[in-house]
Amino acid sequence: MNVQHGGKTVFGASVGILMLETQFPRVLGDIGNAQTWGFPVHYRVVRGATPDTVVRGDPRALVEDFIEAGRDLVRMGCDGITTNCGFLSLIQDQIKAELNVPVATSSLMQVPMVQALLPAGKRVGVLTISKASLSAEHLTAAGVPVDTPIAGTDGGRNFTTDVLGDAESIDFESCRLDLLDAAAELVTKNDGIGAIVLECTNMVPYAADIRKLTGLPVYSIYSFVNWFQAGLMPQKFALELDDPRLDLRAYGEG
C-alpha cells in the first residue's frame, strides 16, 4: 500500500522566504534570486517592510504583517520559514510562536553554532550592513554574545546606502570592495577572529572573495538556509541491502 497524505496546496518546496519590499537588483547568490537555491522555495513580500524601515527602525512594529505573510507560506505548503534580513532577529520569537513551524529569521543565529566549531582562543566576527544599527538587543535575540566583534559597510562606497535606499541600479563591483574593506577591518582590528558570519543576506555573492582575502571560513544566509532545508527535507539515499541474488556464487549452487 502506498498512501499519500495531503494538507498542503503546493508540494516539493519546504522553505518559505519572507521578503522585504524592494526594487533593487538581486544577482545570483542573493536570497531574493530564486536561481540561488538548489531546491524550490516559496516567497512572500511583506508590504511596507522596506530595508531602511527594518534596519534603522523597529521591525516589531510590523510583526503582525510578517506573521500573516508567514501563515500564507505555511498554508501554501512550507515546512519552515526564513527571512531576507538579519535584523529580523528581533521578531524571531513572535513569528515562531504563531506559525508552529521551524523559523530562522536571521543569519546571526549561526554565530553560536560556528563558535562551537572554533578552537580555544578563536571567536566569530560579524559583518553587517549597518554597525550603527546592530544593537545588543538584535544580538541577544539571535543568541549572539554582545561582545562579538563587528564591522559594517556603513562608511563604504555604496553597498549600505544603495541597499537600504533601495536603489534601482547598483554597482556591484563597488559593493564588493565595500565588503572586502569591512572584512579587512574586522580581522585586522580584532584579535583572534576564527570565522566570519555575514548578517546581511545581500552579502552572499561576496562570501568567496571574503574567504580568499581573510583565509577564514565564511558563513551566510546561504549556508544557513541550506542547512535548514537539509533538516526539513532530508536527502534520501538508496540502501544497499544484502541480497543473495546479487552474489554470482549463488548461481553455481545446486
C-alpha positions as CSV (number, residue, x, y, z in Angstrom):
1,M,0.0,0.0,0.0
2,N,1.3,3.5,-0.9
3,V,-0.9,6.0,0.8
4,Q,-0.1,9.7,0.3
5,H,-1.3,12.4,2.7
6,G,-2.3,16.0,1.7
7,G,-2.9,19.1,3.8
8,K,-0.9,21.5,1.5
9,T,-1.6,23.4,-1.6
10,V,1.9,23.0,-3.1
11,F,4.2,20.1,-2.6
12,G,8.0,19.9,-3.0
13,A,9.1,23.2,-1.6
14,S,9.8,23.2,2.1
15,V,11.4,26.6,2.7
16,G,9.4,29.8,2.7
17,I,11.2,33.1,2.5
18,L,9.7,36.3,3.9
19,M,10.9,39.2,1.7
20,L,11.2,42.9,2.4
21,E,9.5,45.1,-0.2
22,T,12.3,46.1,-2.5
23,Q,13.2,47.0,-6.1
24,F,17.0,46.8,-6.2
25,P,18.6,44.2,-8.4
26,R,19.3,40.8,-6.9
27,V,22.2,38.9,-8.5
28,L,22.8,35.2,-8.4
29,G,23.7,34.4,-4.8
30,D,21.3,36.8,-3.3
31,I,18.5,35.3,-1.3
32,G,15.9,37.0,-3.4
33,N,17.2,35.4,-6.6
34,A,15.4,32.1,-6.9
35,Q,18.2,30.6,-9.0
36,T,20.5,30.9,-6.0
37,W,18.9,27.8,-4.5
38,G,19.4,24.2,-5.5
39,F,15.9,23.4,-4.4
40,P,12.5,25.0,-4.8
41,V,11.5,27.8,-2.4
42,H,8.4,30.0,-1.9
43,Y,8.5,33.7,-1.5
44,R,6.1,36.2,0.1
45,V,6.7,40.0,0.2
46,V,5.8,41.8,3.4
47,R,4.4,45.1,2.1
48,G,5.6,48.2,3.8
49,A,8.7,46.4,5.3
50,T,11.5,48.3,3.5
51,P,15.2,47.7,4.2
52,D,15.5,51.1,5.8
53,T,12.4,50.6,8.0
54,V,13.6,47.2,9.2
55,V,17.3,48.0,9.7
56,R,17.2,51.5,11.0
57,G,13.7,51.3,12.5
58,D,12.0,48.7,14.7
59,P,10.6,45.7,12.8
60,R,8.5,44.8,15.8
61,A,6.0,47.4,14.6
62,L,5.4,45.2,11.6
63,V,5.4,41.9,13.3
64,E,1.7,41.1,12.5
65,D,2.4,41.7,8.8
66,F,5.3,39.2,8.9
67,I,3.2,36.7,10.8
68,E,0.3,36.9,8.3
69,A,2.7,36.5,5.4
70,G,4.3,33.6,7.2
71,R,0.9,32.0,7.7
72,D,0.2,32.3,4.0
73,L,3.5,30.5,3.2
74,V,2.7,27.7,5.7
75,R,-0.8,27.3,4.2
76,M,0.8,27.1,0.8
77,G,3.0,24.2,1.8
78,C,6.1,25.4,3.6
79,D,7.5,23.4,6.5
80,G,9.9,26.1,7.7
81,I,10.3,29.9,7.3
82,T,13.2,32.2,6.9
83,T,13.6,35.9,6.0
84,N,15.9,38.1,4.0
85,C,17.2,40.4,6.7
86,G,19.4,39.6,9.7
87,F,17.8,42.4,11.7
88,L,14.6,40.5,11.9
89,S,16.1,38.5,14.8
90,L,14.0,40.9,16.9
91,I,10.8,39.1,15.9
92,Q,12.1,35.5,15.9
93,D,10.2,34.5,19.0
94,Q,6.9,36.1,17.9
95,I,6.9,34.5,14.5
96,K,7.8,31.0,15.6
97,A,5.2,31.1,18.3
98,E,2.5,32.0,15.8
99,L,3.5,29.8,12.8
100,N,4.1,26.5,14.7
101,V,6.9,25.5,12.2
102,P,10.7,26.0,12.5
103,V,11.6,29.6,11.9
104,A,15.1,31.0,11.1
105,T,14.8,34.8,10.9
106,S,18.4,35.8,10.9
107,S,21.8,34.6,9.6
108,L,23.1,35.8,13.0
109,M,21.6,32.7,14.6
110,Q,24.6,30.7,13.2
111,V,27.0,32.5,15.4
112,P,26.7,30.2,18.5
113,M,27.0,27.1,16.3
114,V,30.0,28.5,14.4
115,Q,31.6,29.5,17.7
116,A,31.3,25.9,19.0
117,L,33.4,24.8,16.0
118,L,36.4,27.0,16.7
119,P,39.4,26.2,18.8
120,A,40.1,27.8,22.1
121,G,41.2,31.5,21.7
122,K,39.3,32.0,18.5
123,R,36.0,33.8,18.1
124,V,33.4,34.6,15.5
125,G,33.3,38.0,13.8
126,V,30.2,39.6,12.2
127,L,29.9,41.7,9.0
128,T,26.8,43.8,8.9
129,I,25.2,46.3,6.6
130,S,24.8,48.8,9.5
131,K,27.1,48.6,12.5
132,A,25.4,51.7,13.8
133,S,22.0,49.9,13.9
134,L,23.0,46.5,15.0
135,S,22.3,46.7,18.7
136,A,22.9,44.4,21.7
137,E,19.1,43.7,21.5
138,H,19.5,42.3,18.0
139,L,22.4,40.2,19.0
140,T,20.8,38.8,22.2
141,A,17.7,37.9,20.2
142,A,19.8,35.7,17.9
143,G,21.8,34.2,20.7
144,V,24.9,36.2,19.9
145,P,27.3,37.4,22.6
146,V,27.1,41.2,22.9
147,D,30.9,41.5,22.9
148,T,31.1,39.8,19.4
149,P,33.5,41.8,17.1
150,I,31.5,43.6,14.4
151,A,32.4,45.5,11.3
152,G,30.0,47.3,9.0
153,T,29.8,48.6,5.5
154,D,28.2,51.8,6.8
155,G,31.2,54.0,5.7
156,G,31.7,52.3,2.3
157,R,31.1,53.5,-1.2
158,N,27.6,52.3,-1.9
159,F,26.6,48.9,-0.5
160,T,24.8,50.2,2.6
161,T,23.4,53.3,1.0
162,D,22.1,51.6,-2.1
163,V,20.6,48.5,-0.4
164,L,19.0,50.5,2.5
165,G,18.0,53.2,0.0
166,D,16.5,50.5,-2.3
167,A,18.4,51.9,-5.4
168,E,17.0,50.8,-8.7
169,S,20.6,50.3,-10.0
170,I,23.6,49.1,-8.1
171,D,27.3,49.0,-8.9
172,F,28.1,45.5,-7.6
173,E,31.9,45.9,-8.1
174,S,31.8,48.8,-5.7
175,C,29.7,46.7,-3.3
176,R,32.4,44.0,-3.5
177,L,35.1,46.5,-2.5
178,D,32.9,47.7,0.4
179,L,32.7,44.1,1.7
180,L,36.4,43.5,1.3
181,D,37.2,46.7,3.2
182,A,34.9,45.7,6.0
183,A,36.3,42.2,6.2
184,A,39.8,43.6,6.3
185,E,38.8,46.0,9.1
186,L,37.2,43.1,11.1
187,V,40.2,40.8,11.1
188,T,42.9,43.5,11.5
189,K,41.3,45.4,14.3
190,N,40.2,42.4,16.3
191,D,42.4,39.7,17.6
192,G,41.5,36.0,17.3
193,I,38.9,36.0,14.6
194,G,38.5,32.4,13.5
195,A,35.4,32.6,11.3
196,I,33.0,35.3,9.9
197,V,29.2,35.3,9.8
198,L,27.6,37.6,7.3
199,E,24.5,39.3,8.8
200,C,23.1,40.7,5.6
201,T,21.5,38.3,3.1
202,N,22.7,40.5,0.2
203,M,26.4,39.8,1.1
204,V,26.3,36.2,-0.1
205,P,27.7,36.9,-3.6
206,Y,30.9,38.2,-2.0
207,A,31.5,35.4,0.5
208,A,34.1,33.6,-1.6
209,D,36.1,36.8,-2.0
210,I,36.0,37.4,1.7
211,R,37.2,33.9,2.3
212,K,40.0,34.4,-0.1
213,L,41.0,37.7,1.4
214,T,40.9,36.6,5.1
215,G,41.6,32.9,4.8
216,L,38.8,32.3,7.2
217,P,35.6,30.3,6.9
218,V,32.6,32.5,5.9
219,Y,29.0,31.6,6.9
220,S,25.9,33.4,5.5
221,I,22.2,33.0,5.0
222,Y,23.2,30.7,2.1
223,S,24.9,28.3,4.4
224,F,22.1,28.6,7.0
225,V,19.2,28.0,4.6
226,N,20.9,25.0,3.0
227,W,21.4,23.5,6.5
228,F,17.8,24.4,7.3
229,Q,16.5,22.7,4.1
230,A,18.6,19.6,4.9
231,G,16.5,19.0,8.0
232,L,13.2,19.9,6.5
233,M,13.6,17.6,3.5
234,P,16.5,15.1,4.2
235,Q,18.2,13.7,1.2
236,K,17.0,10.1,0.5
237,F,19.8,7.6,-0.2
238,A,19.3,4.1,-1.7
239,L,20.2,1.3,0.7
240,E,22.5,-1.5,-0.3
241,L,20.8,-4.5,1.2
242,D,22.2,-8.0,1.5
243,D,20.6,-9.9,-1.4
244,P,21.7,-13.5,-2.3
245,R,20.6,-12.7,-5.9
246,L,23.5,-10.3,-6.1
247,D,26.1,-12.9,-5.4
248,L,27.3,-14.9,-8.5
249,R,28.3,-17.7,-6.3
250,A,24.7,-18.5,-5.5
251,Y,24.1,-19.3,-9.2
252,G,26.6,-22.1,-9.1
253,E,24.9,-23.9,-6.2
254,G,22.5,-26.8,-6.7
